[in-house]
Amino acid sequence: MEYRNLGRTGVKVSELCLGCMMFGGRTGEEDSADIIDRAIDAGVNFLDTANVYNRGASEVAVGKALKRNGKRDTVVLATKVHMVMDDEDPNASGNHRRHIIEQCEASLRRLRVDYIDLYQIHRPSSEVPIDETLRALDDLICAGKVRYAGTSTYAAWQLVEALWAAKEFGLNRFVTEQPPYHLLDRRIERELVPFSQTYGIALIPWSPLAGGFLTGKYTRDESQSPGDSRYGIEPRRMGRNHFTDEAFGVLEAVQAIAGEKGCTPGQVALAWCKDKPGVTSPIIGPRTMEQLEDNLGALEVSLDEGAHERLDAVAPPGRAIVPYYEGDFGPHRFRW
């Protein structure tokens, strides 16, 4: 396992980050704890969850797992805030001070910890001035409840604004960003990657396997989607734009390279992502131990210049094969 600096902080994190979105939901607490233990044994020291994942159940499962294995002090623990946590309360979402501080306290309780290593704003908001968001995070850092602050799915211009505000008001700045990034969506290469390299922002891509599409489990025939898969439960509901001729052309190139290397398509796609310039630690999101083992196998895969050229030919740099990502929180159209 390789360890990389978390942006300009100097904190070392593993080249793969264990995403915990499935934990406490489709993956029960006992299985979640086993997956966390196996990941840590393999050298993963970076765990990422969010308050909204299974409405707090993911954080509860992670907290119980770290209590069971006693490894809390050896991991870099990340969670997020922004999404709706109470359908009846208009203030139970967003990036305002009240919600951020309230949800930080709730996350600390669910995770059974005294501090959060990386507290991230899950989505940008035009309704709240960035200085209010930064001030709330800065207060949490000064109180010792949070070590570092980050973002998820921000555009480069929004991060520039945040850096300016942090400097203007003398506040702790964002040190990480979680963007969607995989072979079907390479838009961050236009502005976000050079921005992050210039200003010391760690990129922690989410969905490096395009929601499982790049593992090869799906075919052009929709009826063949595995029944227990993300898209098989409600066929093509999420990421329906993945299922195009262009996207399957990318998948076929990935499968061809995997066949030549004797590995799985998912390992090729993950190896491609983790070794791209500017990337610190892609977030893997296994639902089962089998999926985790497959993800870990990507550590043994390296792609030569020829493989990169073949992938660039079907998935051009800076371009999105899919027009936008449609996930659990509705459509997010990014104009990067």
C-alpha positions in Angstrom: 0.0 0.0 0.0 1.3 3.4 -1.0 0.6 6.4 1.3 0.2 9.9 0.0 0.0 13.4 1.5 -3.5 14.6 2.1 -3.0 17.8 0.1 -0.8 20.3 1.8 -1.4 18.9 5.3 1.3 16.3 5.5 -1.1 13.7 6.8 -0.5 10.4 5.1 -3.5 8.5 3.7 -3.6 5.2 1.8 -3.9 5.3 -2.0 -7.4 3.8 -1.7 -10.1 5.3 0.6 -12.8 2.9 2.0 -16.2 4.5 1.3 -18.8 3.5 3.8 -22.0 4.4 2.0 -23.4 0.9 2.0 -22.7 0.2 5.7 -25.6 0.1 8.1 -27.9 -0.3 5.2 -27.6 -3.0 2.5 -24.5 -4.1 4.3 -25.3 -5.0 7.9 -23.3 -3.9 10.9 -21.4 -7.2 11.4 -20.4 -7.4 7.7 -19.5 -3.8 7.7 -17.1 -4.3 10.6 -15.5 -7.3 8.9 -15.0 -5.3 5.7 -13.4 -2.4 7.7 -11.1 -4.8 9.5 -10.0 -6.5 6.3 -9.4 -3.1 4.6 -7.3 -1.9 7.6 -5.3 -5.2 7.6 -4.6 -4.5 3.9 -3.1 -1.1 4.8 -6.1 1.2 4.2 -6.1 3.9 6.8 -8.6 6.3 5.2 -12.4 5.8 5.9 -15.1 8.1 4.4 -18.7 8.3 5.3 -21.5 10.9 5.6 -24.3 11.8 8.0 -26.8 11.2 5.3 -25.7 7.7 4.4 -28.7 5.6 5.6 -29.6 8.6 7.7 -26.9 8.1 10.2 -26.8 4.3 10.2 -23.5 4.3 8.3 -21.8 6.4 10.9 -23.2 4.2 13.6 -21.8 1.1 11.9 -18.4 2.7 11.4 -18.3 3.8 15.0 -19.1 0.3 16.3 -16.5 -1.2 14.0 -13.8 1.1 15.2 -14.8 0.5 18.8 -14.6 -3.3 18.2 -11.2 -3.3 16.6 -9.7 -0.5 18.6 -8.1 1.1 15.5 -9.7 4.5 15.6 -6.3 6.2 16.4 -4.7 4.6 13.3 -7.3 5.8 10.7 -8.0 9.1 9.1 -11.8 9.3 9.6 -13.8 11.5 7.3 -17.5 12.3 7.2 -19.7 14.9 5.5 -22.6 17.4 6.1 -25.1 19.2 3.9 -28.0 16.8 2.9 -31.4 16.7 4.5 -31.5 14.9 7.9 -35.1 15.6 8.9 -37.8 15.9 6.3 -40.0 18.0 8.7 -37.3 20.5 9.6 -36.5 23.2 7.0 -33.2 23.9 8.9 -32.0 20.3 8.8 -29.9 20.7 5.7 -27.6 23.1 4.0 -24.3 24.8 4.6 -25.3 27.3 7.3 -23.7 27.5 10.7 -26.7 26.0 12.6 -26.8 22.9 10.6 -23.0 22.3 10.4 -22.4 22.6 14.1 -25.6 20.6 15.0 -24.6 17.8 12.6 -21.0 17.7 13.7 -22.1 17.0 17.2 -24.5 14.3 16.0 -21.8 12.7 13.8 -19.4 12.6 16.8 -22.0 10.8 18.8 -22.8 8.3 16.1 -19.1 7.6 15.3 -18.3 7.4 19.0 -15.3 9.6 18.6 -13.9 12.9 20.1 -12.9 14.4 16.8 -13.3 14.0 13.1 -10.2 14.1 11.0 -11.8 15.4 7.9 -15.2 17.2 7.9 -16.5 17.8 4.4 -19.3 20.0 2.9 -21.2 17.4 0.9 -22.4 19.8 -1.8 -22.0 23.5 -2.6 -24.9 25.9 -1.8 -25.6 29.3 -3.4 -28.0 30.2 -0.6 -25.3 30.5 2.1 -22.2 32.8 1.9 -19.1 30.8 1.8 -17.6 32.8 4.8 -20.5 31.6 7.0 -19.7 28.0 6.1 -16.0 28.5 6.7 -16.5 30.3 10.0 -18.5 27.4 11.4 -15.9 24.9 10.2 -13.1 27.1 11.6 -14.8 27.2 15.0 -15.1 23.4 15.0 -11.4 23.1 14.2 -10.5 25.6 17.0 -12.6 23.6 19.4 -10.7 20.4 18.6 -13.8 18.6 17.2 -12.5 18.7 13.6 -8.9 18.5 12.3 -9.4 19.5 8.6 -12.2 20.7 6.4 -13.0 19.6 2.8 -15.6 19.7 0.1 -17.4 17.3 -2.3 -18.5 18.1 -5.8 -17.3 21.7 -5.9 -16.2 23.4 -9.1 -12.8 25.0 -9.3 -14.2 28.5 -9.2 -16.1 27.8 -6.0 -12.9 26.5 -4.4 -11.1 29.6 -5.5 -13.8 31.7 -3.9 -13.4 29.7 -0.7 -9.6 30.1 -0.6 -10.0 33.9 -1.1 -12.6 34.1 1.8 -10.4 32.0 4.1 -7.5 34.3 3.4 -9.6 37.5 3.7 -11.1 36.5 7.1 -8.1 34.5 8.5 -10.0 31.2 8.6 -8.9 27.6 8.1 -9.1 26.7 4.4 -10.4 23.6 2.6 -7.7 21.0 2.0 -9.6 18.3 0.1 -12.2 18.0 -2.6 -14.2 14.9 -3.6 -15.2 15.0 -7.3 -16.9 12.4 -9.4 -14.1 11.0 -11.6 -13.9 7.9 -13.8 -13.4 6.9 -17.4 -16.9 8.0 -18.3 -16.5 11.5 -16.8 -13.1 13.2 -17.0 -14.3 16.8 -16.8 -12.2 17.6 -13.7 -9.1 17.4 -15.8 -10.0 20.7 -17.4 -9.8 23.0 -14.4 -10.1 21.1 -11.1 -7.0 19.0 -11.4 -4.6 21.8 -12.3 -6.2 24.0 -9.6 -5.7 21.3 -7.0 -2.1 20.8 -8.0 -1.5 24.5 -7.8 -3.1 25.1 -4.4 -2.4 21.9 -2.6 -5.9 20.4 -2.6 -6.1 16.6 -2.3 -8.5 15.1 -4.8 -10.5 12.1 -3.4 -12.6 10.9 -6.3 -15.9 9.3 -5.7 -17.5 6.6 -8.0 -14.2 5.7 -9.7 -16.0 2.6 -11.1 -19.0 4.7 -12.4 -21.4 3.1 -9.9 -20.1 -0.4 -10.8 -20.6 0.1 -14.6 -16.9 -0.3 -15.2 -16.7 -3.7 -13.4 -18.4 -5.3 -16.4 -21.4 -6.6 -14.5 -23.8 -4.8 -16.9 -24.4 -5.6 -20.6 -26.2 -3.8 -23.4 -29.2 -6.0 -22.6 -30.9 -4.3 -19.7 -32.6 -7.5 -18.6 -29.2 -9.0 -17.7 -28.4 -6.5 -14.9 -27.7 -8.5 -11.7 -30.7 -8.3 -9.5 -28.8 -7.2 -6.4 -26.7 -4.6 -8.1 -27.1 -0.9 -7.8 -28.7 -0.5 -11.2 -30.4 -3.9 -11.1 -32.6 -3.1 -8.1 -34.4 -0.4 -10.1 -33.0 -0.9 -13.6 -31.2 2.0 -15.0 -32.8 4.4 -12.5 -29.4 5.6 -11.3 -26.9 6.7 -13.9 -29.1 5.7 -16.7 -26.9 7.8 -19.0 -24.1 5.3 -18.4 -25.9 2.8 -20.7 -25.0 4.2 -24.1 -23.1 2.8 -27.0 -20.2 5.2 -26.3 -20.1 4.1 -22.6 -20.1 0.4 -23.6 -17.3 1.2 -26.0 -15.2 2.4 -23.1 -16.1 -0.7 -21.1 -15.1 -3.0 -23.9 -11.7 -1.3 -24.0 -11.3 -1.8 -20.3 -12.3 -5.4 -20.6 -9.8 -6.0 -23.4 -6.9 -4.6 -21.3 -8.1 -6.6 -18.3 -8.0 -9.8 -20.3 -4.5 -9.1 -21.4 -3.3 -8.4 -17.8 -5.2 -11.3 -16.2 -7.2 -9.0 -13.9 -10.8 -7.8 -13.7 -12.2 -4.8 -15.5 -12.9 -3.0 -12.2 -9.2 -3.3 -11.3 -8.1 -1.7 -14.5 -10.6 1.2 -14.1 -9.6 1.7 -10.4 -5.8 1.5 -11.2 -6.4 4.1 -14.0 -8.1 6.5 -11.6 -5.7 6.1 -8.6 -2.6 6.8 -10.7 -3.9 9.9 -12.6 -2.1 13.2 -11.9 -3.5 15.1 -9.0 -5.4 12.1 -7.5 -4.7 11.3 -3.9 -7.1 8.5 -3.0 -10.1 7.2 -4.9 -13.1 6.1 -2.8 -14.0 2.5 -3.2 -17.5 1.6 -2.0 -17.7 -2.2 -1.5 -21.0 -3.8 -0.5 -19.5 -7.2 0.1 -16.2 -8.7 1.1 -15.8 -10.1 -2.4 -16.1 -6.6 -3.9 -13.5 -5.3 -1.4 -11.0 -8.0 -2.4 -11.5 -7.2 -6.0 -10.9 -3.5 -5.3 -7.7 -4.3 -3.3 -6.5 -6.2 -6.3 -6.1 -2.9 -8.2 -3.1 -2.2 -6.1 -1.2 -4.8 -8.1 -2.2 -3.4 -11.5 -0.3 -0.8 -13.4 -1.1 0.6 -16.8 1.6 1.4 -19.4 1.6 4.3 -21.8 0.0 2.1 -24.5 -3.0 1.2 -22.2 -3.5 4.8 -21.4 -3.5 5.7 -25.1 -6.1 3.1 -25.8 -8.3 4.4 -23.1 -7.8 8.0 -24.1 -9.0 7.0 -27.6 -12.4 5.9 -26.4 -12.6 8.2 -23.3 -11.0 11.5 -24.4 -9.3 13.6 -21.7 -11.4 16.3 -20.2 -14.6 15.0 -21.6 -17.7 13.3 -20.2 -19.1 10.3 -22.0 -22.2 10.6 -19.8 -23.9 14.0 -19.7 -24.3 14.0 -15.9 -24.4 11.7 -12.9 -27.8 10.9 -11.4 -27.3 9.5 -8.0 -29.2 9.0 -4.7 -29.7 12.8 -4.3 -31.1 13.5 -7.7 -29.5 14.9 -10.9 -26.4 17.0 -10.4 -25.4 18.8 -13.6 -21.8 20.1 -13.4 -20.6 22.8 -15.8 -16.9 22.6 -15.3 
